[in-house]
């Protein structure tokens, strides 16, 4: 596995055992507020907001929390003013990394994220230095036990999906263009298929294979960025063998 599917899988396993639900809620609330501020509070007219609401439901966030966060974004309730950011840089072995999020203090966020890069043998670069290596795509993860690959392929390709990947031992990863993302999700919902993750994300076009110390530094860097309170999304084009990932994760427990 590599790229988005690799880190998405790692995060899913971490989330399954992570008791820090309060931290997860605070991140989602910030995303809801920011997206509502940018595109309005009606999920029917704001696809990004609808996607974040889906994420909130998957995290079992109370409806009242969701509504208040949206109302803070639209100005109906007072709240902290957040600005979004996107920082780019390189990790061990020249891996391309993008860290996106929102903050109430851009200078502080930039300084802290730069320090995280340098701590794990990376460096933060200029805007645009690595974003050209990624394409925006919808990614939807479905458990393999739900449906056969042939059936799922026919279903999602007919709905407009670009690709169906089955590299992961347990899950399929469906790739769509941003405009076809909602239609593919709708087809899956109509078939009552379980969806583990669904998001519009940045998918790498090329990958850098890592082993040994560089692999460990890379995963530690990704974790440190992902755990920063201002960071919502981290994308990277690393490729690390699954058994190496398991070994590093187990060592950290």
C-alpha positions in Angstrom: 0.0 0.0 0.0 1.1 3.6 -0.5 0.1 7.2 -0.5 -3.3 8.2 0.7 -4.5 4.6 1.3 -1.5 3.9 3.5 -1.9 6.8 5.9 -5.7 6.6 5.8 -5.4 3.0 6.9 -3.0 3.8 9.7 -5.2 6.6 11.0 -8.2 4.4 10.9 -6.4 1.8 13.1 -5.2 4.5 15.5 -8.7 6.0 15.7 -10.2 2.6 16.6 -8.1 2.6 19.8 -7.8 6.3 20.4 -9.7 7.5 23.5 -9.1 11.2 22.8 -12.6 11.8 21.4 -12.7 15.3 22.8 -9.7 16.2 20.6 -11.4 14.7 17.6 -14.6 16.6 18.3 -12.7 19.9 18.6 -11.1 19.3 15.2 -14.4 18.6 13.5 -16.1 21.6 15.2 -13.3 23.8 13.8 -13.7 22.3 10.3 -17.5 22.8 10.4 -17.1 26.4 11.5 -14.5 27.2 8.8 -16.4 25.5 5.9 -19.7 27.1 6.9 -17.9 30.5 7.0 -16.5 29.9 3.5 -19.5 28.4 1.7 -22.6 28.9 3.9 -24.4 26.9 6.4 -26.7 24.9 4.0 -25.3 21.5 3.4 -27.5 21.1 0.3 -25.6 24.0 -1.3 -22.2 23.4 0.3 -20.8 19.9 -0.5 -17.7 20.4 1.7 -20.0 21.1 4.6 -22.0 18.0 3.9 -18.8 15.9 3.9 -17.7 17.3 7.3 -21.2 16.7 8.7 -20.9 13.1 7.6 -17.5 12.9 9.3 -19.2 14.3 12.5 -21.9 11.7 12.3 -19.3 8.9 11.9 -17.6 10.2 15.1 -21.0 10.1 16.9 -20.9 13.9 17.5 -24.2 15.2 19.0 -26.4 17.1 16.5 -26.5 20.1 18.8 -22.7 20.4 18.7 -22.8 20.2 14.9 -25.5 22.9 14.6 -23.7 25.3 16.9 -20.4 24.9 15.1 -22.2 25.8 11.8 -24.0 28.7 13.3 -20.6 30.1 14.6 -19.3 29.9 11.0 -22.3 31.7 9.5 -22.2 34.4 12.3 -25.4 33.4 13.9 -23.5 32.7 17.1 -20.3 34.4 18.4 -17.0 32.4 18.1 -13.3 32.4 17.5 -12.2 33.6 14.1 -10.1 30.9 12.3 -8.0 31.3 9.2 -7.2 28.3 7.0 -3.6 27.4 5.9 -1.7 25.0 3.8 2.0 24.3 4.5 4.2 22.2 2.2 7.5 20.6 2.6 9.7 17.5 2.5 10.1 14.5 4.8 12.8 11.8 5.1 14.0 10.6 1.7 12.5 13.6 -0.1 8.8 12.6 0.6 6.4 15.4 -0.4 4.1 16.5 2.4 1.1 18.9 2.6 -0.3 19.9 6.0 -3.7 21.7 5.9 -5.7 23.2 8.8 -7.0 26.3 10.5 -5.7 28.5 13.3 -6.4 31.6 15.3 -2.7 32.5 15.1 -0.9 31.8 11.8 2.5 32.9 13.1 2.4 30.4 16.0 1.1 27.6 13.8 3.8 28.2 11.1 6.5 28.2 13.8 5.3 25.0 15.5 4.8 23.1 12.2 8.2 24.1 10.9 9.7 22.7 14.2 7.8 19.4 13.7 9.3 19.0 10.2 12.8 19.6 11.4 12.5 17.3 14.4 11.9 14.3 12.1 14.5 14.9 9.4 12.2 17.1 7.2 12.0 20.7 6.2 9.1 23.1 5.4 9.3 24.6 2.0 7.7 27.4 0.0 4.0 27.4 -1.1 3.6 25.3 -4.2 6.9 23.4 -3.8 5.1 19.9 -3.7 1.4 20.5 -4.3 1.9 19.8 -8.1 2.7 16.2 -7.2 -0.9 15.7 -6.0 -4.4 15.7 -7.5 -7.6 16.3 -5.7 -9.7 13.2 -5.6 -12.6 11.6 -3.7 -11.6 8.5 -1.7 -14.2 6.1 -0.3 -13.2 3.0 1.8 -15.5 0.0 1.8 -14.8 -3.3 3.7 -14.1 -6.3 1.4 -16.5 -8.5 3.4 -19.4 -6.3 2.2 -19.2 -7.1 -1.5 -17.2 -8.9 -4.2 -14.7 -6.8 -6.2 -16.5 -7.6 -9.5 -19.8 -6.4 -8.1 -18.4 -3.3 -6.5 -16.4 -2.4 -9.7 -19.6 -2.6 -11.8 -21.5 -0.5 -9.3 -19.0 2.4 -8.7 -17.6 2.6 -12.3 -21.2 2.9 -13.5 -21.7 5.8 -11.1 -18.7 7.7 -12.3 -15.8 6.4 -10.2 -12.3 6.6 -11.8 -10.8 3.6 -10.1 -11.2 0.8 -7.6 -8.1 -0.3 -5.7 -7.9 -3.5 -3.7 -4.3 -3.5 -2.5 -5.4 -3.4 1.2 -6.1 -6.9 2.6 -9.3 -5.8 4.3 -10.7 -2.8 2.4 -11.4 -1.5 -1.1 -10.5 2.1 -2.0 -12.8 3.9 -4.5 -11.3 6.9 -6.3 -13.5 9.6 -7.9 -13.2 13.1 -9.3 -14.4 15.7 -6.8 -17.6 16.3 -8.9 -18.5 12.6 -9.0 -17.8 12.0 -5.3 -21.4 12.6 -4.0 -23.0 10.5 -6.8 -20.7 7.5 -6.0 -21.5 7.8 -2.3 -25.2 8.0 -3.0 -25.0 4.7 -5.0 -23.2 3.0 -2.1 -25.8 4.3 0.4 -28.6 3.0 -1.8 -27.1 -0.5 -1.7 -26.7 -0.1 2.2 -23.0 -0.8 1.9 -20.8 0.1 4.9 -18.4 3.0 4.4 -15.5 3.3 6.7 -14.1 6.6 5.4 -15.2 9.0 2.7 -13.5 12.3 1.9 -12.2 14.6 -0.9 -8.5 14.5 -0.4 -5.1 15.0 -2.2 -3.9 11.8 -3.9 -0.1 11.5 -4.8 0.8 11.0 -8.4 4.2 9.4 -7.6 5.6 7.6 -4.5 8.8 7.4 -2.6 9.7 4.0 -1.1 11.1 4.2 2.4 12.7 1.6 4.7 14.5 1.4 8.1 15.1 4.6 10.0 13.6 6.8 7.3 10.4 4.8 7.4 10.2 5.3 11.2 11.0 9.0 11.0 8.3 9.4 8.3 5.6 7.8 10.3 6.6 9.8 13.4 6.5 13.0 11.4 3.1 12.2 10.0 1.8 11.4 13.5 3.2 14.6 15.0 1.7 16.7 12.2 -1.7 14.9 12.5 -1.8 15.4 16.2 -1.1 19.1 16.1 -4.3 20.9 17.3 -4.4 23.2 14.2 -3.9 20.5 11.6 -6.9 18.9 9.9 -5.3 17.0 7.0 -1.9 15.7 6.2 -1.0 14.3 2.7 2.2 12.6 1.7 3.6 10.4 -1.1 5.5 7.8 0.9 5.4 4.1 0.3 6.3 1.8 3.2 5.8 -2.0 3.3 2.8 -3.1 5.5 4.9 -5.3 7.7 7.3 -2.4 8.4 4.4 -0.2 9.3 3.0 -2.8 11.7 6.4 -3.2 13.3 6.9 0.5 13.8 3.3 1.0 15.2 3.7 -1.9 17.6 7.0 -0.5 18.8 5.3 2.8 19.6 2.6 1.1 21.8 
